[in-house]
Amino acid sequence: MIKKMMLVVLVGLSLLGLAGCQQEKEYALPDLTGLNKQQTEDLFLDYELFITLEDKIDNSATKGRFLAYGNELEVGDKVKKNSSIVIYFAVHKNILPNLAGVPQSEILSYFRYMDLVIEIKEFETDDIEAGLFSHYGANLKAGDILESNQSLTIFVAKAPRIILNEIMISKYLEGSLNSRAIELYNHTNNPVDLANYNLYIYTDGDDEVSINIPLTGILEAKKTYLITNTGADTVLLDKADLITKDLVFDGNDMIGISYQDSALIDLLGNIGWGFYTFNNITLVRHANITTPSVTYNINDWGYYKVDYFDILGTHPVTYPTTFTYNPTELLLDYYTQPKGMVQVQFSSNNDGDTAYFTPGFMGEKRVRFVGIDTPEMGSGVIATAAKNFVYNKLNSATEIYIQHDPVSGIYDTYQRHLGLIWYDGVLLNYELVLNGYTQNNYSDTQNRLIFNNIPLAIWMRNAENYAKENRLGVWG
């Protein structure tokens, strides 16, 4: 009986021990170095563990291979049966590293596992030691992720050179046929060696230089230097200091001046623009602009008619602020000839852009002023002020002419007459825009009316700019 009881006790103890071993079963985490996901899954088939395979970005490890265990576990650590284990595998991403303080010689090593097209350029700065990383191009920064095969520009600091801003573009002429001219001006008190400078042309909105013209000779203090195309008008050729077949541009090309063929110091236009902004026009830098600039400002330039050769060779030039009609146009008939004029007397006006005149412009045949559109009566104080302005100017005038606008003709769709209204030699249409009583609606791409060597379309645009800058009338 005693033997049986001992046997039962031993069997019971054995079963308890076996159950205890099953509950406390542990596994030592194996070394997975060099294994991929499939190999890892195969290895863990005999492990009673719940494993999760996840990707983790690490450009310094072998792509697709074991990287580490999760939850701070390491190779050899023991885990209990049915434990959940996270296993990470390396994946590569084009994540831009923080290269602050990294010398140029080491930069590419940071990108050995990245699929990028890398270009390293120099950037002149005093803020960073020469030869060290400066910044990424395209406003990219450390931590940004790029697509495969994306282009990346990396700038390395370079000590800045001393750049002499001695010359500037003073005039631009895009004339008829091959008449092209660029005038330079030495604004300093000393002679300038032009061998240090190049003329750049950026064609059709390109952001890279299309034509590079080296300059030569000495430009004396406060003097101009004219560059023309070989096929230009003989008047231009006679004035030229440099004649070259390479001076080829049209209205959507940008013009720049560089120092020592690298540093841009002056620019006409905005690089990358493809708009026809400067076609059939002569441009002159305003007298108050005395130094070059790579930031283009339309207000720094005066616009003149096409083929205005007389203005070349002298700088600075005072831009006209007033104009009047051309006496020869008084000889033309208003009714039958574009630009023609007819003398009238003022009768009355009901608003700011229409008036009655005698003889011949009464009732339904009243005159609608071209190029403007004052506010409708009843819309507010500006409409009333515009009406009063017109009345005061015309009622006190001693001489009034209506001119045939070659753009609009002499009739609108309502069979009202159309015209430019001159009172005592002043253009009323222009005055209304200048004082902010209306926006400018006048346009003439052919520049058929020229006053004081400036197209009427430019006079009207300048008037609107003045009203905007001074917050007059509708711009207030």
C-alpha positions, 0 to 999 in steps of 0.5 A: 500500500505504501509503495502504491502511494509513493508511486502516485506521489511521484507520478503527480510530482512528475506531471506538475513538473512537466506542466511547469516546464510548459508554462515557463518555456523560453526562447533565446532570440537568434542572430538574424544578421544578413537574413531577409524577411522570408529567411526570418519567417522560415527560421521562426517556424519552430518558435511558438512566438508571434512575430511581426516584420516591419520596415525601418528607414536606415540608409547605413544598413543593407537594404532588406536585411535584418536591422534589429529587434523591437522593444529594445530586445537584442540577440540572445535575449530570452522571451517566453512562449507566445510572446509578441516580437517585432523584427525590423528590416532596413529600407532605404529612403532618400531622406536628406541628412543634416550636413551642417559642418560637413566638408565637401570631401565627405558629402557624397558618402552620406548619399551612397545608398540614395537614388539621387542625381546630385550636383555640388555647387559653390555658394559665396557667403561670409557666414559659413567656413569655405569648403563646408556644406552651406544649404540644399537647393530648391529650398529643401532642408534636412529631413525632406524625402525625395523621389528616386532619381530626383535631382538634388543641388548641394551648395558648398560655402565659398568665400565671396569675391569683391565684385565691382558694380561699376557699370549698368544697363542704361538703355535698351532698344528692340527696334525694327528688323535687326535694329537691336542695341544695349547701352551701358553707363559708367556711373563712377568717377573712374575709367572702367575696364570692360574686359571684366564684364560680359553681356548675358542674354536669356532667350525665351524665358530660359533661366540659363544664359543663352548668349554670352558676349564678352566686352572689351575696351575702356569706358570712361567715367560718366560715359556710355557704351553702345552695343549693336547688332551687325544688321542694325540701322546705319544710324545705330551702327554709326553710334556703336562702340561694339558691333556684333552678330551675337546681339540677338534678342526680342521682347521676351528675352532678358538682358544681364551684365555679369562681372568676370563672367560669373556674378550677375550684377545688373538685369533687365527683366526677370529670369524665367519669364517668357512674356513679350514685355519688351518688344517694339520699345525703347527703354531708358533707365530713370535718372534717379537709378544710379547703380545696377541691380539684379532685381528688376523694377518696371518703375526704374525704366522709362518707355519710349517709342520704337526706333528712338535712336536720338536718345542714345549716347547720353545718360542720364536722361530726364523722362518727360512728364507732360505732352500735347497733340502733334500740330500736324494732326490738326490738318487731318480730318476727324471723320475720315482719317485716323489721328484726325482732329476737329475743333468743337465747343463744350455744351454739357456732360452728364457723367465723367466719360461722356460729353456733348459738343457743338457742332455735330456731337449732340444727342445720340451723337455725343462723344464717349471718351476712349480708354477710360470708364468712370464710375456710373452716376449714383454709385458714389462720390468718385462718379460725381467728382469725375463728372465735376472734373470734366465739366470744370476743365471743358467749361473753362477751356478756350480751345477744345479738339476731338481726335480720331483714335486709330485704335477705337475708330469714331463710333461705338456699338451705340453709334455714339462718337468716340474720341480723345478730348484735348482741352487747351493742349491737355488730353482729358482722357489721360487726366482722368486716369492720372487723377484716379477717376478711372482705371486705364482701359487704353491699349495699342500694341502697335503704338500708333499715337506717339506724343513727346516720343512716348506711345499714348498707351505708355502715357496712360499706363504711367498715369494709372501707376501714378494714381495707384501709388498715390491712392487716388480716386478709385485706387484710394 
